[in-house]
Amino acid sequence: MAEIPEDVAKLWASLDPSVKAALISSEEANGTNGGAPKKVGNHNQGRRAIQSDGPLMESKLIGGDCFAKREANPSWLKTRTEVYDAVKAKRDEELAAKVPVDIEVALPDGKVLSEDKEGNKYQSWRTSPFDVACTISRGLADNSSVARVTYASYVSDYDLAMDGVGGGDVDGMAEAMEDLSFEEENKSEMTHLWDMTRPLVGNVSKIEFLKFDDDGDAKTTFWHSSAHILGEALEHVFGSRLTIGPPLAGGFYYDSFMGDAESGGALTESDYKIVEQEFQKIVKSKQKFERLVVTKDEALEMFEGNPFKTQIISTKVPDGSRTTVYRCGDLVDLCRGPHLPHTGRVKAFAATRHSATNWLGDTDNDMLQRMYGISFPDKKMLKVWKENQEKAKERDHRRIAAKQDLIMFHDLSAGSAFWLPHGARIYNKLCDFIRSHYWKRGFTEVITPNVYNLDLWNTSGHAQHYKDAMFCFDVEGKEWAMKPMNCPGHCLMFGSKLRSYRDLPIRYADFGVLHRNELSGALSGLTRVRRFQQDDGHIFCREDQIEQEVLGALDFMSSCYKTFGMSYKLELSTRPKKALGELEMWNRAEAALERALNDFAGKGNWKINPEDGAFYGPKIDIKVMDAMDRIHQCATIQLDFQLPIRFNLEYNTGTKENPFARPVIVHRAVLGSVERSFAVLCEHFGGKWPLWLSPRQVMLIPIHADFNDYCQQVRDRLHDEGFYADVDLSKATFSKKVRTAQVDQYNFQLVVGKNEVENGTVNIRTRDNKQEGEKKIDDLVAYLKKLEAEYQ
């Protein structure tokens, strides 16, 4: 059995969760990278609670009697506040001992500021981003949620560790950030998201003021602060014992312990109103968000009585280190921030739903109550959001798929879709669409096994770290597994014979069936399944071919999503701190990707995510927007230096000096999971499939039974030409037949009466009830073929 080299194993153990996550599919897309499948907890919250920074927390019942019954404004709120005040007095003494020095702050346009409007010098430990913003305009200060600060240098008496920076993932934010579709602009150690009211601690080479409407990090901050307000409301109304409350890509939630089933603490929809009312009281009071650095012992004292917070502190905060808490009103919460200046910035809030979950995502642990919320800085935004939610419900792929008889699920194969005849038509059309590009773009389609000896996954590295997410079974005393991705099989094919530099690039494409053992609580329609297929492609190329191959992959992606009527954004994720491989190789690869992006999109039309690449190579993240401006990550382009090493892949260079070299693998997908892309397109089109994808293209409607035979003849002709055509031979009225065909989303209804039979024509109506008049059958066929050829 193949073994992982010891140095690789040690490096893997030390990797950050975000780096490990590069091996696996994106959060909601059964992705196509060279990594492993994700292990997902109950209701998608287990990974956040379990795979955060630092050691794993124990799984056991710890809630005990910390919550006996619902109790408004419990006495322990005052006790916690008293501890906070005592610790704050100590930190205030430390701050008073700091020596302010003059500092300079550079704006994004390069202009350098050193004093406010009154001529007062900016100083460390005194001047905040809010003060700097006020120098420009008070409106900018009042409308900025957070600042992104890049320091040129820190003052001599500033220490990151003493300031609680890096004090462990105490709030679940490390994993929460992975789930969001937006990332920090810069992950340099000198760049931080900084509270608007937090004093600066050095000369600033660049300060950016981030607004809710314009920046993802501002939204993250806004919703994170809103989660704290929600937590305060839950404490006030119910006496809930808070656990974690992170922001999401569209809103936030807070998990809290409210006793067992007998305590009567479980949330219901009737609780929403009182929570919303308490939330609004907190907002109106404009409570300041205060950041406070605390030692581990101080934190344990502060949260005594909440076993969930104390477990986080004991496990995640290293002994002798410091972490941070934030206060608003009488809420004190473990948190790394940053936050809004005060609660009054939140102008609109709604409790959206609730659910039961479990501590650390383990069903053997305490049951928690989760409340979701959404908030905005403007009441009009909330109104628009509610309207869009109603539209989203109408467009939900599960609803449309059921209504149009496209797919079904069954408990006897949970997480695996049954593709009904009309659904299979769309599925196959999508695959054929990608295959048509393969033919034009030099891809060779291959077919690989569905099951392998586990030795393959030991070689690739997947078995050692994600075996729990694979379906494994015994074959004649040896362990085998169903494949969760195609790349290791493609490596075997490449390595099966001696390759020459002249052979490269080799472009393999594979629609092989994949299986991933997702937990039942994580399954969701077609967006999270156990059985799926991918338009999986792996390009084995020379290093000097990377740029051209990536450029081709980008053009492939762009062409497809333009056909779907979807826009996209491009992001380059570069070398992480704990990357494998030589630095020079990384630099050359990143430079090649940059050139490809500049050639393809133009400078300034793509974003860089420093240190966010996979540990095995840099990648291009492609985020597509649907008709409702929602972001989806389906397509991907990733470079991989490590699988060729693991599988000892080589090609003959044709030179005597270095006769053999390793290829680079480009992991490439456009749709990603076909199942997920089906769901995305279903909601993008709202079930109104364009003709080329439609499973119901033409319905012939005779206005009298005398014309049934003619309709059947036309239907047979269209069928022979490759179109999906049906005839409504029911006894329903003519208007009912037309309406039924339109509701069923037939692209065209062909009405047939006496004149049409005599003239050898049909009368065309669209599903939007537009009448296009009569056409000869030959003309109709040519018209439909033209629409299909143009992907309309």
ZIFENBEL-V943150 format. One line per field, one symbol per residue. psi: psi as a letter, one per 30 degrees, with the letter a starting at -180 (. if undefined). A space follows every 10 residues. Layout:
psi->???
//
This chain:
psi->kklkkeeeee eeffkleeee ffflllegji agagalkkkk akhgfeeeee hlkalkkljl jfebgfjelk jkilffeeee eeeeeeeeee eeeeeffkjk lklkkklfgf kkkflafggk kkklgeklee eeefeekeee effkelkjkj kelllfgkke efggkghlif ggfeeeeefl gllkekglff kkkkkfgkkl hlkkfkkkjk leffkeeeee eefeeeeeee eeeeeeefgk jkdlillafi bllkklkhaa fffgfkklff feeeeeeeee eeeffhkkkk kkklleeeee eegkfjfeee eeeeefjkkg llallkkkbg kkkkkfalll elfffjfkkk kelllkakkg gkfflkklkk kllkllgkee eeeeeeeeee eeeefkfeee eeeghelllk ffikgjkjjl eeeeeeeeee eeeeeeeeef ggkjklkllf klkfeefeef feeffgefgk jllkjhgkkl lkkflfeeee eeeegflkkl fffkkkjkkk gkklkkikke ffkjbffjlf klllikkkkj lleffeeeee eeeeeeeeee feefhkllkk kjkaklehll lkeeeeeeee eeeeeeeeee fkkfglkkik ggllfflllj kjjkkafggk kkjelkjkkj feeeeeghkl lkfgleeifk lklkkjkkke fbkeeeeeee eeeefgfikl effkfjekkk jkflffgeee eeeeeeeeef fgljklkjgl glleeeeeee eeeghkekkj kkaeeeeefh alkkklfggk kgakkleeee eeeeeeeefg h.
//
